[in-house]
């Protein structure tokens, strides 16, 4: 009989709903509850999950092995990460790259106090892409690394837009600049600025009477998200948003070119093509929830990243099965 890992979902937006569906594909997982800031009586679960008020989460401490934190990185996770690891083992997808060290420190301090395990900043970038960057660098130390995102919808950047005063809804598409990609693939090894690698294309539904110029200025000047890129802002109707921008595809690739000897150029490329950004992110969170559960049971407490966790901890298979079937 497979040991069951009891999962709690904190937040019921795109990621939370996708995690609920992903649990159904993992026979060692069961959903203990979904916790939301909204009135649970006004929300219909997509699956069999029962909804509770986030204010009541402490009542469920004994019912949850791992809480998956599904809030946004802009304002939710900086508070929720340290808060909920006092109660549960946690997994999150915090993705403000420049601030991960301070976020790690805040979560780590609380996790060690509570003897919990927290896997932070996982998903696909940060997450799987982070892991590949380390592997590629280790294999080709004499080389250069490149990461391209898209074309597709960035959840974190879209969430940051929606937090702006006067914005009703927003989507942000990250678009690789093809000429930069081709220069890398050719083995040229170019030095590329942030602005030379990607465009950011934003579609915004503004609230009635909102200052459009102020919204656009707030977006294009936002640190960590938009101010280092050429950013286009287009205001559209709610109907156009629902018709043309409801899907959430994404993807990208991590590349490294280098030399193993004079005149011998090598290249590594890891790529993702995602039909649903939230769906894939949720699947990664589930795998790392399994790892968090196992690590905590072994006594490994504190905050962890993908760099700290052996791949075997993610798998449903035993170590013996992996050696027999995957090597």
N, C-alpha and C positions, 0 to 999 in steps of 0.2 A: 504494500500500500504506500502511495506517495505521500510524504509529509506535506501538510498544507501550510502555506504562508498566508497569514491574514493581512490583507491590504486595506489601508484607509486612504481615501482620496481627499485631499485638501484643495478645494477650488473646483468649480464645475463649469469652466469655460471650454475652449476647444481642446486643450490638453487633457483636462479632467475627463471629458466625454470620451476621448480617444483611449485613455488609460482604462476606463471601464470596459470598452470593447476588447482591448488587448488582453485583459485578464481572462477572458473567455477562451483564448487560444493557449493558455498555459495551465496544464492540469495540476500543477502544484500550487496554484494561487486561488484564493477565494476573497471576495470583496466583503469587508466587514461594514463599510459605511462610507457615504459621501458627505463631506462637510462644506457648507456654503455660507457666504455672508448674506445671501438673499433669503427671503422667506421660503423655507423648504416646501410649504404647502402650495406655492405658486409654480413649482418646477416639476416637470415630469421626467423621470429617469429614462435614459435610452435603453437600459437593460433591466436587470433585476435589483440594482442597487437601491438601498434605502437612504434617503436624504435626511440630514440632520443640520441644525444650526451650528455654525462654527463656534458659537459661544458655549456649546455643550460638549466640546471635544474632550475635555478632561474626564468626563463621565465614561469614556470609552477606552481609557488607557489599557485595561486588561483584555481588550478585544482585538487589538491591532499589533501585529508584529513589525510592520513597516508602513510608515505614512509617506505617500508620494505627494510632494508639494507642487501644485500645478498653477501657482500664481505667476505673475509677470516679474521680470527682473528689475524693471524700473523702480517700482515702489513696494511690491508685495514681498518678494523673497528676502530683501535685506532685513526686514522685520521678522518674517515668518521662519526663516531658516534657524536663527538662534532661538526663537521662541518655541518651536515645536520639537526640536531635538531634546529639549528638557523632558519631554513626555514619551517620545517614540524614536526608534531608528527611522531615519529619513533618507529620501532620495529627491534631488531637485535638478532643474535644468537652468540654473543661473547662468546667464550668457553675456553679461557685461564684461568682456575680456579684460579690460584694463583694471577692473576693480576686483577680480577674482582673488588675489592674494589677501586683501583685507576682509573679504567675505569669508574666505576659508578660515582666517584667524578667529573671526567672531563665532562661527559655527563650531569650530574645533574646541574653543574654550568651554562652551556650554555642553558639548557632547562628552567631554572628559569629566565634567562635573556630574553628569547624569549617567555615566557609563553606557552611553548609546553610541551607535555608529551612524555617521552621516556621509552619504556619497553625494558630493556637490558637483554642479556644473557638468552634468552628463546629458546625453542626447546625441546629436551628430556633430555639432560644432558650437561650443566646446563639447567634447565627448569622443566619438570615434575618430573624427578628424585630428583631434589633439593626439590621440594614441598613435595614429599613422605618422604624424609629423615627427614624433620621437623615434619611431622605428626607422623611418626613412633616413633621419639624421644619423642614427647609430650605424646604419648599413653603409651610407655614403657620407662619411664625415667631410670629405673634400667636395663640397657641393653647395647648392643654393636651393632653398625651399620656397614654394609658392602655394598659396591657397586661393582658390577662386570659388565664389558662391553664386548659385543661381544657374540659369534664370529661374526666379521663383519668388514666392511670398515669404518674407521674413516675419516670423511671429513676434519676436522681440521688438523689432523696429515698428511693426504695425501697432503693437500695444503701446509703444511710446507715443505714437501719433495720437492714438485715441485718448491718452491722458491729458492732452492739451486742452485748455479752456476754449470752448466754442466748437469743439470737434464732436460730431455725433458718431462717425465711423471712419475708419481709415485702413488702407492696405498699402504696404510698401514692397515693391519688387526690387530685388537685387539683380543686376544684370552685368555679367562679366564683359569686359571690353575684348572683343575677339582678337584684335591685333596683338594685344598683350599676351593672350593665351598662345597664339601661334609662335610668338617670339620665344616663349618658354619651351614649347614642344620641339622647336627646331634645334634645341641645345645651345642657343646663344648665351643663356645665363644672364639675362638683363637685370639691371637694378631698376625696380619699378616702385614708384610712390603709390600710396593708398589711392590717390585720385586717378592714377593711370590704369588701375586694375578693374575698377567697378564704377557703374552708374547706379544711382538710387532714384527710383521712379515711384512717386507717392500719389495715391488717389484718395481724396478727402471729401467726406460729406460733412458740410458745416451746419451748425445749428442756425436757425432763423435769427437774423440780426447780428451774427458773429462778424468780427473784423477779419476779413480774409487776408489782408496784408499782414496783420499781426500773426495770424496762424502760420502763414508761409514763412515769415521771418523766424518764428519760434522753431519751426522744423529745420530749416536750412542752417541755423546757427546752433543746433542742439549738440553739445559735446558728447563724445563717445559714439554717437549714432549717425549724424549727418554732416557735421561741419567740415570734415576732411574729404568730402566727396562732392562731385558735381551732382546736384540733387534737383530733380524736377518735381513740382507740385501742381497737380491738376485737380480742380474742384468739380465734383460731379454730383448728380442727384442720388438719392437713396435707391431709387429704382434701378439706375444704371449700376450701382454698386452690387445690388443683389443679382442682376442679370449677368454682368460681365466679370465680377471679381469675387464670387462666392467660393470657388475652388481654391485650394491651397497647395499647389504643386511647389516643389523646390528641388534642390540638389546642389551639386558642385563637385569639386575635385581638389585633392591635395597632391602636389607634384614636387619632385626633387630631381634635379639633374646634377651629376657629378662625375668625377673621374676616379677609376681604380688603378690606373697606370697612365703614363704619358701617352696621349693619343687615343685613349680608350674612354669614351663617354658612355655613361650609364644613365638610365632614367627609370623612375618609379612613379606610378600614378594610381591613386585610389579614388574611385568615382562613385557618386550616388545619383540616381535618377528617381525622384520621389513623386508619386501621384498624390500623396497627402503628407505634408510636413507634420501636422499634429499626430497623424497615425503612426508615422515612423518614429518620431520622438518618443511617443508613448511606449512603443515596443522596446526601445533602448532603456527607458526608465524602468520598465518591468524587469528586464534582465539584470539591471544593477540593483533593483530591490531584492532580488534573489541573493545577489552577492552580499548586500548589506546584512541580510538575515544570517547568512552563513558566517560572515566575519564576526558579527557580534556574538554569535553562539560560541565562537572560538576564542573570544576575549579580546578581539581587536577593536578598541574603542577610539573615538575621536573622528575628526573629519578625514575623508579620503577623496582622492580623485581617480580618474581612470588609470593614471600612472602607477597607482599603488595596488591595483587589484589584478591578480592573475586571471587570464581568460577562463580557466576552468570553473571559477566561482560563478560565472554567468550562465553556465550550461545546465540544462535539465539532466544531462547525462553524467554518470559517475566518471571518476578519473580512469577507471579500468575500461569503460566503454569508449571514452575519448581516445585512449591510446590504441585501442583495437580498430576504431573506425575512422578517426580523423587525422592520424599521422601518416 
